[in-house]
Amino acid sequence: MTAAIQLKNLSFAYPNKRVLDHLNLQIQSGEIFGLVGPNGAGKTTLLNLIQGILSSHNHAITVLDSQPGSTIVKEKVATMFQDDLQINNVKVNEFIKLFAAQATHPKNPETVIKELGLSDIQNQLMNKLSGGQRRKVSFASAIVSNPQLLFLDEPTVGMDAETRQNFWRYIEKLRQQNVTIVITSHYLEEIQKVADRIAILQDGQFRYVGTWQTLQSHHDNGQFNFNTQLERSLFTHLPAVESATQTDANMTLISNDTDLTLKALLPFIDQLHDITITRESLESIFLEMTNKGDH
């Protein structure tokens, strides 16, 4: 597998502030890669460098075997920006065809409109669309260029639940076509589900790069819920149990090591019913790692 994006000892500073500090990374072709970090971590600067909007000056970045921002890269890269581009008095289908006309090897605009469920609004004016509809059109305008590398910045903001599901199904389709996708989003549960690997950027450095499963395995906190007729006192002193609360037959245990607590529950297993174990989410781990109470 070849690298679609490669960073080698990348650093970047504005005149009065160092933003990125010796970053090394490879994003493989066909990979879905999630980039997360608190505000001010350097995410926007990093993406601007990769896309050639900013210059690193030291050739520390390779994109599709070429320099960021070069003509050959621009032909193969598309971006769905956080802020939707809106042109008044232009119809949806005209807007998408405009992007197709600028591409070297575009997809068929009519096919994209149909695949993304935009047929019903294709003759509406862009300035008359809802926020969720504009996000869908922004996505269509990005993928109609038939990119090899796709950047998604807060892609599902404003989308309803059904539209989000359809959106991620289409992303999976692009993955199967070997499109490399880099996602930044504050909806961390979505990145947790779809990304092959995740990078957590803080203060210009990667705190973590790897799979969600590996990250979660290093954070053992979790919650047990089950129904039982046993007394709460039997569970309060089990290994790693920090608290045990009981409402009627429902018991909730908070554990700082779910594997250890699960082993200790085995002697009672025949008297525990409807057991669920909830491990820490990417959001809770992210907040813990970045020492932030909100984001």
N, C-alpha and C positions, 0 to 999 in steps of 0.2 A: 504494500500500500504506500502510495506516494504522499508527500506533504503538500496540502493546498496552501497552507500558511506556515511560515517558519520565522520565529524570532530568535535572534542570536545576540544575547547580551545587550538588549535594547534599553537605552536610557533616553529620557527626554526632559528638558527643562524649559520653562518660560523664563523671561529675564529675571524675575524675582522669586521663582519657585521651581524646585525639582518635582516633577510629576510622576515619572516612571523611572524605576531603578533596577537596571540589569535584569530584564525579563528574558527568559528562555522558554520557548514553547513550540510545539509542532501540532498543527491541526491537520488530520489526515483527510484525503479526498473521500467524499461520501460520508463524512462524519457530521453528526449534529452536535454542536458544541455550545454549551451554555456559559455565558460570562456574567457573573454577578458581583456586586460590591456596593458598599454604601455610597451615598452621594459624596463626590469629591475624591473618590478612590483613584480616579484616572481612567475610567472606562471609556468616556467619550474621547479623550485624547488618544488612547490606544486604538480605538476604532478609526479615528480620523487618520492616524498614521498608517494603519493597514490599508485603508481605502485610498491613500495618496492625497487626502485633503490637506494634511500636514506632511512635512518632509522631515525624516530623521537624520538626513545628511550623511549618515555613516554606513549605509547599505546593511543595516541590521535586520531588515525585513525582506522576505521573499514571498511573493504572492503568485501562485500558479507558475512557478519557475521564472518569474520576471519581477521587475521593480514595481512597487505600488504606484498607481496612477499612470503607468505607461499605457499607450494606446492598446496594446495587445491584452492587457489586464482589464481595461475599461470595457472592452468588448465582451468579456466573460463574467463580469461582476454586476450584480444588481443589489439595490438597497431599498428596503421598506422602512422609511423614516418614521420616527415617533410622531412628528407633526405632518398631517396630511397636506399634500400639495393640492390646492383647489383653484380651478380656473372657472370664473363665472361665465355663464351662458355657453358652456361646452357640455355636450351630452356625454354620458358614461362611455358609450361605445366609441365616440370620437376621441375621448381622452386616452383610452387603452390603445386605440389604433395609432395615436400619436407616438406612444412609446415603442410600439412595434416597428414603426417606420424608421426609428432612430437606431434600431438594432441590426447587427450584421446577419444573424441567423435566428430571426424571431419565431415564436410559436404563432399559430393561427389565432388572431384575436377572437374570432367567433367561437373557436373551440375553448379558449380560456374563459370567455364569458359564460358559456354553457357549463363548463366543469365547476366553476365557482358559484353557480346559482345566481348569476347576475342578469339573466335574460329578462326578468320582469322589470328591471330598472334601467336597462341599457339605453333607453331613450329619454331618461330623466336628466335634468341639468345637474351638474356636480354640486352647485350651491344649494340645491334643494334636498340633498341627501341627509339622512341621519348620521350620527357619529359612527355607529357600527357599519353602516353601508359604505361610508367613506373609507373605513379601514379595509374592507373587502376590495374596494376599487384600487386602493393603494397597493394591496398585495397583487392584484391582477396586473397593475402597471409594472411591477417589479418582475414578475415571472414571465410576462409575455416576451421579454427579451431572451428567454431561454438560457439563463445564466448557468455557469458551472459553480459559481460561488455566490451565495445569497446571504445578505445581512438583514436581520429582522430586529428592529428596535421597538420594544413594547408593542408587539404585533397585535395582541388581542384586546387592547384597551378599547372599551366601548362596545365590544361584541357580546351578544347574548350567549347563553350556554350552548344552544344548538349550533350557532355559528362557530363558536370556539371548537366544538367537537369536529365539525366539518373541516375547519381550518387545519387542525392537527392531523386529520386523516390525509389531507392533501400534502402536508409536510412529509408524512411517511411515504407517500407516493414519490415525492421528489428524492427522498433518501434512496429509494429503490432504483432511481435513475442516476445514482451516484453524484447527486448535487451536494456540495458541501454547504452547510448551513450554520451560521453563527447567530445565536439568539441572546439578546439582553432583555430582561424583563423583571419587573417587580412582582409578578405572579410566580413565585418560586415553586409552587406546587406543580406548575406546568413544566418548568424546566426539569424538575425532579423526575417527571414521568417520561419526557421525550428525549432528553439529552444523553448521548453516549458518554460524554465526559463533561465535567463542570470545572470552571476555574473561579476561585474566589479571590478578588483583587481588593487589597486594602493598603492605603498609603503608598501606592505605586509599586507594590510587590505582590506576588501571588502567595496567598496564605495556603492555598490548596489547589492542586490540579489532579484530577483523576475521576473515577466513576462514582456515581452516587452510592452504589452498594458498598464500596470501600470506605467512603466517608462515613456512612451510617454505621458501619461495623466498628468504627473508632469512637462512637458515641452511644453508649449502652443504655442511656436513660429511656424509660418507657412506662406505659401504663397497662395494667391488667384489669379487665372487667369480667365478672362472671356472677352467676347466681348460685347461691349455696345456703344451706340451713345451718352451716357451721358458725360458731361464734367468731366475732372479729378478733378477739384476743389470740386466737390460734395463728393469725397471720401477721400481727404487728411486729413480731420479733424474728420473722424469717430473714435470711440473708439478703442484704441490699434493699429491703423494704424501708422506704422513708416515711410512708404514711399508709394507713388503711382506714377507709371510710365505708360505712354500711348503711344502706337505705332499704328497709325491709329485707328482701332476699338478695338484693344486688350489692356486690362487694367491688370496691375500687382500690387497687394497690398502686402506689407510685414507687417505682424501683429505679435505682441508679445502676443496676446491672441486670437486664432482663434475662440473660442466660442463667445467671446464678439463682435468681428468684424462681424461674421456671423449674429448675431442677428440684428446688425445695418444695414446690407445689405438687410434685409427682405422688407423694404418699396420700394426698387428698383427692387425687384426680377423679375418682369415681363419684365424688360428692360435689364436684364443680361442673356447672352446666353453662352452655352458651359462652364459652371462653373467647375473649378477643384480646389480642396483644397489640398495642399501638406503640411503634417505635418513634423516635424523634423525627420530625419532618426536616426538610432542607431549610425551611424558614427558621425553625427554632435553633438549629445548628448554626445557621448563618448569623443569627443575632448573638448567639453565645460566642462564636469565634470573633466577631467584630465588636463585641462589647457594646452593643447598642440596644437600647430598650425599644426603639421603633425605627422604622425606615419608610 
